[in-house]
Amino acid sequence: MQISHVISDLILAATGLYVFFVYLSRLNLTSTVLWESFVLSVTAAAIFGAITFAGFPDANPISLFFQKLATITGGVGLVGATFALISGKDLNKISCYSLLTLGFFLFVLSEGFGISQVGAWVPIVAMSLVVVLAILGFSMGKSIISVWLLVGVAFFAIGTFRAQIFGKEDITIDIFHYLTAGGLLSLGMANSKKSA
């Protein structure tokens, strides 16, 4: 058992559930679904990650599945949800489900057909688009929302490049979990300021 990893993964999972129930479940259905595609995939990955680190390695493939789902399908959903948040207009169902279909298609290309470049580039492009939308939000008077979105992206970006920043020691796994939890909480805070 790797107790520090179990604890950090459980904290990440608890943060994801908190953000979902406190901030996201109250939104319009399409916005909730788009945020869920990222937040709940991260949460599921953390739960199965904790089980893996607790000494049950059979849970690891499930955790890895949800990690990939979060970074690819969830990344696309994150962009759509951010657009809706910044614009102040919820996407219609066709737009919402089209985005999710695109996300699942990219996921299949990456995981089903082994096109690893898709899995590498989607999260980078998604984070970049969220930054662009957040910057646009400043010009639309959504400063508080934009700041929280940028803080969230900063957490995710540092987590993504944790090996280059912190090295490859075992503790970087915990650092990644805590940074991701901070990112999720920042997304929740951005949604809490929806009327700001």
N, C-alpha and C positions, 0 to 999 in steps of 0.2 A: 504494500500500500504506500502511495506517495501522498501523504496527508496534506501537505501544503497545496498540491495541485487539486486535490479533492475540494479543499476549502475554497480556493480561488474560483474553481469552476462552479461550485454551488452558489457563491456570491454573485457570479456572473448570471447564472440561471435565475436567482432570486431577483436580481435587478431587472432582467428581461421581463419577468412576470409582473413585477411592480409597475414598470413603464407601460406594459400592455393594459393592465387593469385600471391604473390610475389615469393615464393620459390618452391612450389610443382607442380603447374600447368604446369611448363616448363619441368618437368622431363619426362622420358620415360613412356609410358602409364601404364605399370605394376607397376612401382614404385609409380606413382601418385595414382593409385587405392589403393595400399596397405597403403600409408600414409593417403589417404582420409578416409579409413575405420575407422581410429582413429580420425583424426583432424576434419573432417566434422561431425562426430557423436557427438563429444564434442561441436562443434559449434551449432548444432541443439538443443542439450540438454540445452545449455546456453540461446538460443533464447526463447525456451518455458519456461525455468526457469524464465527468466525476465518477461514474460507474466504472469506467476503464481504469482510472487511476486508483480506484478502491480495490483493484485486484481482479477485475473481470474483463479480460482483454477482448472477449467476444463482442463487447459493446463498442469497441473502437471503430469498426467499419460503419456503424450507424452514426457515430459522432462525426466521422469524416464526411459521410453523405450529407449531413445537415450543414457542415461547414461549407462544403462546395455549393449547396443550395443557397445558403445565405450570401455568399460572395458573388454568385452569378445571378440567379433568379431574384434574390433579395436585393442585389445591387441595382438591377433594373427597376424593381419596385420602389426602391429608395429614391431614385431620380423622379419617378412619377409622383410619389407622395410629397416630395420636396417642392415640386412644381405647383401642386395643388395648394400646399401650405403658403408658399410665397405669393401666388396669384390670388389667393383668397377664394378660389373657385374649385369645388370638388370636381374631379373628373367624372364623366358619365361612365356607365357600366361598360360600354363598348371600348372606350379608351383604356379603362382599367384592365379589363380582361385581355385586351390586345397586348398591353405591356407585359402582363404576366405570361402570356403565350410566347412572346418574344424571349422573355427570361428563361422559360422552360426549354425553348428551342436552342438557345445558347448553351444551356446546361447539358442538353443531350449531345450537342456538338462536342462539348468539352469532355464529358464523361463517357458518353456512349460511343463516340467515334474517335476519342483520344486526341482531339485537337487541343492540346494543352495551352496554346496561345490564347484561346478564348478565356480560359480560366485565369490566365495571368493578366489579361488586359481589361476585362470587364470591370473588376473592382477599381482599377486605377481610373478608367474613363468615368465610372459612376461617381467616384469621389470628386473628380475634377468638375463634373457637371453640377454636383451639389454645391461646390465652392462658387461656381459661376452664378448659380441661382441665388445663393446667399448674398453675393455681392450685389446682384440685381435688386435684392430685397432692400438694401440700404437706400437705393434711389426711390423705392416705393413706400418708404416710411415704415418698413418692417425691421427696424434696427435690432430690437431685442431678439426677435426670431432669428435674424441673420447671424448675430453673435453666437447664439447657442448652436446653430448649425455648423458654424466654422469651428467652434470648440469641439463639437462631436467629430467632425472630419479630422481635426488635429489628433484627437485620441486614436481614431481608427488608423490614420496614416502612421503614427508613431508605432502602433501595434503591428502594422503590416511590415514595417522595416525595422522591427525590434532587434533582429540579429545583427544588422549593420550598426545599430546605435548602442545596444547593450552587450553585444557579444552573444555567444551561443551556449552560455552556461544554463544549467537547469532552471535557474530562477527566472529566466526570461519567459518561461511558460506562464508563471504566475503574473509577471508584469503584463503579458499579453492579455490575460483574463481581466485584470484590473483596469487596463486601458480600455478594453472593449466595453466593460461595465460602465466606465465613465462616458464613453461615446453613446451608449444606449440611454443613459440618464440625460445626457445633453439633448438627444432627440426628443425625449419626453418633455423636457423643459421648453424646447422650441414650440412644441404643440400646446403647452400650457399657456403660452403667450399668443395664441392664435388671434385673439381680438386686439392685440397690442399694435 
